[in-house]
Structures are given as C-alpha cells and as structure tokens.
Amino acid sequence: MTVRPRGRIHLAAHLPGGGGLLARTDPYAGPLTGSYEGPRTGSYEGPPIDPYAGTRTDFASFAHLARTAERGLFDFLLLAESPRPGEDRGTTRDPGVVGHPEPLTVLHGLAAVTERLGLAAAIGAALDEPYGLARRLATLDHLSGGRAAWAAVASRDTVPGEGLRRDGVPDPAARRRGDSRPTRTTEAVLGRSAEFVERARELWDSCPPEGVPRSSGRRGRRVDAAGGFGVPRSPQGHPVIIQADDSDGGREFAAATAEVVITRHRTPEAGREFRADMERRLATYGRAPGDLKIMPAVAVVLGDTTAEARERAAGMHGQRVPAGSATVAPQGARGAGPFPYAPDGPLPEAYGRPSYVGTPEAVAAELDACVTAGAVDGFVLVPRPAPGGLDEFVDRVVPLLQERGAFRTEYTGTTLRSHLGSVRPLWKG
C-alpha cells in the first residue's frame, strides 16, 4: 500500500453549470454575498432557499465563493460551462442552464478579487476552436499571474444550434424521432478533445519567451489551428489541464495530457485501484505518478453531532426537483434513459457523488485517512446550495486538517502549478 506524505492534501471547489448553487432569496443578503459571520449548522435562521430560483449572474456570489476558497487555501475553483439547454426528443431539458454566465468571463473578474486561488473553466472541445480558446486561456493566465486552468470536457452531448456543432449532424432517423443531436461516439469525442489540447499547446509554445510570435499551423483529423499566436508565453508555460472522464479512453487521455483528474470513486479501495491503473498508463507516456493529481468530487455535510449532520443531509436530499426538468435533466450526465425520479420528488444523493456526512472532526479524519492511504491526492468539494456551504467547511474542517499536519497553513507559491507541485512545461519552440 502506498502511503502519501503528510501535509499534501489538495482541495478545490467546483461550481457545476446548470444548477442553482448560487441561488438566493431577496432581500436576504447572506453568506453568498459576503456577510457570512462564522460556522453555521442547524442554527441557521435565514429564509428557506430554493436552489432553482434566483439570479445566476450576480458577480458578488461568485466573488464570495472564490474568496472563501482562497481563505481556505484551496488549489483552485472550477466553474462549469452550460452554454444552452440540451434537447431530448425535441424537448428542451435542463432549463436551469438558462442565464448561467460564461465561465471564462467570470474567471477574468475573479482574477481581480483573488491573489493565489487557481481559476479553472470547464469548456468542451465541441463548442470552440483551438486558436480562440487558447488565446483566452493564455490571457487569463497572464492577468491572474499564472493561475489559469482548463478542464477539457469531452462531452458526448451536444447543444441545439448548428453553429455550435462539431463532428457531425443528426442522422435522418434521429431527426424523425425529434432528436436534433448528432451521433457522436466516445472515440470521436475524446479524439477531438485530445487533438484540441495538442493544438492549444502548440499555440502556447509558438510565441518564444522573448515574445516575438511565429506562424503556427497544423491540420489534424478533427481539429485545425493556424496563424501567428500573438499572446506571449504565459507565466505557467501552459495553463493546467484538468480531465474528468472515467471511461477507458478518458483515463488514457488523462494519462497522456492532464495534471489533474476528477473522479467519483466511493471507497478507498476503488480509489487505490484507479491510482494503480493510472500509474501504469502514466508510465507508458514517460510520466511519473506525481505528475497527475487524483481528486474525487465530493459533497460534505457537517453537523455538531452525527445525528444533526445526517438530518441536514436528509433535508438537502429532499430538495425538490422542478417538474419541468425532472424527467430529462440528468440524461446528459448518465448517458441514456429517463431520470428515475418523480417530478417534484426528492433528489438522489448528489447524483452519485460520494458524500462525507458527520462532525467536522469525523470528516477531517476521513479525508486525511483517504489521502494518507494513497487512494487519492485530494478532493474537489461541490458546495451544497444551503447558506455557508463552503464557508462552513473552510471554518470548521480546514483548521482541523491543518492541526493534523495534513493541509498547508499558507500558500508557498503564486501559481496554480506551484500549488499542485506541477513542473512548468519547457518551451518546445
């Protein structure tokens, strides 16, 4: 069994697209807008919050979340992209994505209100082209002083609108069924993503350290990129690459390309099996085990007692699913089949995301034990929509991890690569 060194737990926060994590009710101006005043569990006395209501474009909410993550010395904050509602047999699904802002734009704003926190955007290769996205990411890396990251999403889903489609159009049979999505195989999706990242890295390397751009152009099977890249090489060399596809092809993509892989393993045993598989794959690309950080996405629910934490978790899982999206919303995440929960019924447990439910002491011990046993390198927290979700973790769990010697007490570097212990890529001009 591999035992990890102390003090090296990595923490990050993830704000998924299309959900209501930023929801709040007016006129309440609680923790999501910066007025959080300390740990809250069952003592919270504010108004009930509907996680599917409220504005999703209030920058103060994003700023509070980012500042809280930085106060907790997290490696990065990951914002997901939800460009348009998807379709299912001619019906719009997941209407909750409407009004969700574009993540890179938000991250540029967050760069001005944070100093050390890594800023990551989940953007699918199906929705962009290498030159434009590489330029925007390099610009974010410059403006943030070396804190940019890109979660290269390899989604098999597509969005309505021919202008955003890549790798095919709907076949006639699908059109007759009312399904406007093109047929896309796992191989095609991951192939485009891999080529996309390769082209982006070539563009990032096309401007020498002295800043004089040179022409760069390659035609690939699925992705082309050409032209002089006018953005100087960024502080990190390349923005950090994050991957989150647990398929066989996704694992291979992560081993070849990524610095962080986000997983959903429920047990330490499953985590160790995943690590062993990834270390074998990393070796085939000449990479060391430490070159890839394994960080499962988790939900944490705290209470002053175990019973209180379980009661709070039960209440969160009992939140209502909007009738307009309950039967179709999660199909893009699950792949196929209707959502097996009734409209206006209770939500399943974090859509399969592992949860840590208990007192701060118990949760800190579990997180520490999982990393020490070599199952994972850290965790990506998905804050619950209740007020103070991330604040409570930062105020009550982070100090306990620090007391155990399991987590940093200060940032020792200024870039995201320094937080992760990732080496700056050499210029390959």
Secondary structure, 3 states (H helix, E strand, C coil): CCCCCCCCCEEEEEECCCCCCCCCCCCCCCHHHCCCCCCCCCCCCCCCCCCCCCCCCCHHHHHHHHHHHHHCCCCEEEEECCCCCEEECCEEECHHHCCCCCHHHHHHHHHCCCCCCEEEEEEEHHHCCHHHHHHHHHHHHHHCCCCEEEEEECCCCCCCCHHHCCCCCCCHHHHHCCCCCCCCCHHHHHHHHHHHHHHHHHHHHCCCCCCCCCEEEEECCCCEEEEECCCCCECCECCEEEECCCCHHHHHHHHHHCCEEEECCCCHHHHHHHHHHHHHHHHHCCCCHHHCEEEEEEEEEECCCHHHHHHHHHHHHCCECCCCCCCCCCHHHHCCCCCCCCCCCECCCHHHCCEEEECHHHHHHHHHHHHHCCCCCEEEECCCCCCCHHHHHHHHCHHHHHHCCCCCCCCCCCCHHHHHCCCCCCCCC
